[in-house]
Amino acid sequence: MFSRRSVGASALVLSSFAFAACDAGSALPGASSDDPTSGASESGASPSEAAVVGVIATNIPRGGDVQPVNKVVKVSAKDATLTSVRVTSDAGDVPGTLARNGSRWTADELLEPGATYTVRAVAEGADGKTIRRTTEFATQALTLDDQTYPSVAPLAGETVGVAMPVIVTFDLPVSDREAFEKRMEVTASPAQPGSWHWLNDNEAHYRPGTYWKPGTKVSVDVDINGVDAGNGIYGQEDRVVDFEVGDANVYKVDAASHQMKVFSNGELRRTIPITTGKPGFTTRSGTKVIIEKFDSKRMNSETVGIPAGSSEAYDIDNVQWAMRLTYSGEFIHAAPWSVGSQGNANVSHGCTGMSTEDAAWLYDMSRRGDPVEYTGTDRPMTFDNGYGDWNMSFKDYQQGSALR
């Protein structure tokens, strides 16, 4: 992102040929009488002797700061063929596409706010002579209060589990979800159908119809820089994040039988005795996803609404091999204090406890995004309590897209 500064704008015409307006912009209709380049044409003839045989025009108005919102640079030619267009900004060259017939060049990305641009275009006129045009302009700066920044999960280069959703979080609300979603693309190799689902104006998730295939390479392109988000807010920055899907680790927990079956790529690796939530603290049934991992974590009952000094209070400083499953505080972790109950009773405050040995083994093989499928209780998992994306049919999930 460029620094937020106001830059003056100017337009310089380097040819004495006439310029026509394009795309409702305000390109020059011709060289002015005080233009130092207006006394000679490419051929050296005076303006009165030089025939107008071609025109290069842009859609960017001359003079004053240019509003960058939802705008791309376009260069066109009339009675001429564009042979070269180069657009540069403070950050370097701006990529673009030249039409096969040389009639038009269009930038591949939106204008950046608070930046200086130079457009250099060359065309061949109908008489075979060269036409050149150079234009400079600046875009208006936007403050951070005018822009919403997209944070993306997973992280670039991360390897995740097969249930990991793509999560884009905006620091300011997006009222025009449709405009943003049109420019948010997820590409998977191998290809798998998927959909966006907006939880609210600040958060959008994407998941495939079924779990990702192991080994899938995924690219997320959030191309919202300068896009109007509504209510005077605009996209702040484009984000491209590539990540990879690892092994298909799927953990099946039956709270009624007090067992966890650990599968990896379809193979049952281990059956682990566990304990889950006791009456009053029932563990949720449904599909949960590992959100984060801690080799050691302090667990205090006050963080989940159990006050200190009550009969159910706890404060354990070094809980090992803890993996978070819900925002409300459900974890998988080592619970050496409940080994006697593991495999035959539910005695926890909602977490899934197991021996230290089993917890360490599971922790080592697990990644963020691995699914943990719970059955055996009458308390359902909710969609927004963690990565709850899989607790909804794909058909219903698609209804959360702004482009449905």
N, C-alpha and C positions, 0 to 999 in steps of 0.2 A: 504494500500500500504506500502510495506516495505521501510525503509529509503534507499536512493541512496548511497550505499557504496560498495567498491570493497572488496570482500572476497576471500581469498585463497581457493583452492580446493585440496582435497586429496582423495585417494581411499584406503580402508583398506579391505583386504581379510581375513576372519576368518576361512577359511576351506582350506584343502589341496587338495580338489577335483578340477578337471579341470573345467575351465569356458569357455563357447563358446560365440562367438559374436552373437548379436541379433539386428535386425532392423538396420543394417549398423552402429551400435555403435561399441565401441572398448573395450568390457569387457575383462578381463584378460584371456589368454589361460591356465593359471595355476599358481601355487604359485612360485614365484621367489626364487632363491637359497638364497637370503639374507632376505627372509620373515621370521620373527621370529616365525610364526605359521606353517612353512613348515616341521618341524621335526616330526609331529605326526598327525595322522588322528583322526576322531571321535572315532574309536575303539582302538586307542592307538598304532596301528601298524605303522611301518615306511612307508614313501611314496612308496618305492619299493614293499612293501608287500600289500599295500592297493589297492584294486580294485576300479576303477572309475565306480560307479554305478549310477551316476546322475549328472546333471549340472544345476546351477542357473545362469542366465545371465540377464543383464539390457541393455537398449539401450543408456545409458549415458556413454560417454567416460571418462576414468580416467585421472586425471591431467589437469591443466589449467582451465580457466573459461569456463563455458558452455554457448553457445548462447541460450537464453531462448525463442526465437521467434518461435511461432507455434509448440512448442514441449511439449509433455506430457511424464511422466515417464512410462516405460513399464518394467515389470519383467516377465521372461519366464523360464520354466523348460523343460529339455530334459532328457528322461529316469528317470523321477522323477515327483512327484506331489506336487505342491505348497500347503502348509497347512496354511501358515500365511504370509502376507505381510503388513508391516507398513512403511509408508513414512511420515516423519515429516519435517517441515520447521520452520523458525523463528516464524511463526504465529500459529504453531500447526500442527495437523494431516492433511494430504492431503487425501481427499476422493478418493476411487477407487473401481474398480469392478474386482472381481476374477471370472475367467471362471469356469463353473460348473465342468469341468473335471480337474481343477487345473493346466492347462497348461500355463496360462497367467494371469497376473494382469495388469490392465491399469488404470492410474490416471484419475479422472473425470474432472480435470481442468489443464490448461496450467501452465507451469513453471512461477514463478514470477521472474522478474529481480532483481539483487542485493541481492540474498538470499542464505542461506546455507541449504542444504538438507541432510537428512540421510535416506538410504533405508535399511531396515532390512527384510530379506526374509528367510523363513524356508520351506523346502520341505522334502518329504519322498522319498528316493531312491528306486530303483527296488529291493534291498535286504532288504528293511524295515528300513534301518538306516536313521538317521536324517542328513540332509545337511543344513547348515546355511551360509548366506552371508550378510555382512554389507558393504555398500558403502557410502561414503560421497563425496559430490561435491558442488560447488558453481556456481551460475549463474552470468553472466556479468551484471553489473549495466548499466542502461540507464539514461541519463539526462532528465530533463523535456522538453528540446527542441526536444528530440527524441520520445516523447510520446503525444498522444492526449487523453484528458480527456472527458468522456461523462457526460453532465448534463442532467437530466431527468425531464420532467414535464408530469403529475402532481407530486406533492410531495408525499413522503411516508405517508400513512395514510390519505391523503386528500379525501374528498368527493366532487365530481364534477358533473357538469351537463351532460346531455345525448349526447351533441355534442362535448365534450372535446376530442381532439386528443391526442395521446401520442406523445411527442416531445423529440427527443434526439438531443442535440447540442454538437458538438465536437469543442474543442478550437483550434485544428490544423486540416487541411483538410484531408479527407479520400479519397484517390485516388482509392483504391480497395474496392468499395462499396459492391461488391458481397461477398467478404470474411467477411466483417463486418456483412452484413445483415443475412448471414447464422447463425450467432451467436447472433442475436437479436430476442428474442422470446416474444410474447405477448400471455398470456393465460387468457381467460375469462370464468367465470362461472355465468350464463349459457353460453355455447359456442356460439360464433357468428363469422361468417367469416369476415376477415379483410385483410388489406394489408398495407405494408410500401410504402411510396412515398418520394423520395429524392428531396428536394428543391434545394440543391446544395451540395458540398462536405463537408459542415460543419453542415448540418441540415437534419434530416430525421423525417417524421411524420408517424403515424399509425392511421387508423380509421377503424371502421367496415363498412359493406356495407350500413347499415342504422344507425340511432341514436342508441346508447347503450340502452339496456333494463334497466329500472329503477331497482336498487338493484344489478346490476352486480358487481361482484368482479373481479378485474383485477390485474394480476401480470406481470410485465415487467422485463425481464432478459436480460441485456446487457452484454454478456459474451465475452468481447473483449480484456481482459488483455493479452498482448503479441502477439496479432494478427497483422500481417503485414498490415499496412494501405497503403503502397506504398510510394515511394520517401523517404525512410529512416525513416518513422514514424511508430510507433507501438501503439497499444492500451495500455492505462496506467492502467486502473482499471476496474474490473467488477462492475456492479451496478444491484441491485435487488430492485424494487420499487413496492409496493402493494398499490392500491387505490380502492375506491368504487364509484359507480355511484348512485346519489341520485334520487329525484323525477324528473319526466319528465316535467320540466318547459319549455314551448315553447311560445315565444312572437311573435305575428304577427302584423307588423306595415304596415299600408297603408298610404303612404305619400300623396296620392291624396285625401283621405277622412279625413286625420288628426286624425286617431284613432289607438290605440294599443289595441289588444285583448290579454289578459293574460290567458294562459291555463296551468293547472297543472294536470298531469296524465289524460289528455283528457277532463278535466272539465273546462269550461269557468269561471274564477274567477272574472274578472273585465274587463271592457272596459274603457280605459283611453283616454281622449282628449290630443292630443300632437301637437307639431309643429316641423317641420323638416327644411331642408336647403332651403333658398330662392334662386331665380335665381342668378347664378354665384357661388353658394355654395351648389349645389344640393347634397342631401344625396344619397349615393349609394344604389341601389337595389340588393338584393341577400341575402344569409344567412351569418350572422355575428355571432360571438360567444363572450360571455363576457370573456375578457382577465384578467382584474383586477378591484378591487373595492376600492373606496375612500369615506369615510364618509364626507370628506371635501377636496377640491382641488382647487389650484389657476389655473386659465385659462388665458393665455396671448396669444394674437393673433400673436405675433412674433414667437411662437413655431410652427405655421402652415403657416408661410410665409406671414403674413399680417403685414407690418411694423408699428411701433408706429408712431402716428401722422397722419396716413391715415384716410380717412372717415370711414373705416370698422374696425379700430383698437379697441381692447378691452383688459382690464386687470381686471379680477374679482378675488378677493382674496379668497373668501369663497363660492365656488360652492358646494352645498350639494348633497350627495347621488349620486356620479358620478361613472359610470361603463363604462370602456373603451371597445370599439368594434373594433377599427382599430388602427394600428400603426400611421396612418396619422392624428389622432385626433378626430375621431367621438366617442361621448359618449352618453349615456343616463344620464340625470341629472335633478335635480330640477331647474326650471327656473321661479321663481316668477315674474320676470320682463316682461314675455310674456304671462301671464295667459289670457289676453284679446284676444290673437290670437290663443290660444290652442283650437283645435277642428274645426278651420275654416280658418287658413292661415299658410303658411310656412314662417317664419321670421328669422330662426337661420342661423348660419354660417356652418351648416352641422350636428350639434348635434340634438338629439331628446330631446326636453324639455317638461316638464310637471309640474304640481303643486308640491309644497313641500310635501304635504300630500301623493299624489300618488307616488312620487319618493321614499319617506321613506318606504312606504308599499312594493313597488316593490324591493327595495334594501334589505329589511329584508328577503324576500323569495328567493332571487337569489343567485346563486353560480357561480364560475368560470366554464365555460363550458356550461352554458345555451345558447341555440340558440335564435337569434332574426332574424326573417325572414321578410325582407323588400320588398315591392312592391310599384308601383306607380310612379317610376321615370325612366328616360332613361339613367341613369348613373350606369353602372354595378359595382358590387363588384369584386375585383381582388383576385386571389388565395393567394398571398403572403402579403397582407395588413392586417395583423392580422391572426387569425385562419380561413383562408378562405377555409379550406379543403372540405367544403360541396358545393362549387360552381363549382363542377366538377362531372360528372357521376362516379359511382364506377368503371365502365369498364375503363374509361380514367385514373382514379386515380391509378389503378393497373399497368398501363403502366409506372408509376414512380418508380416501384420496380426494384431493381438491379437483381432480380431473376425472372423477368417476362418471 
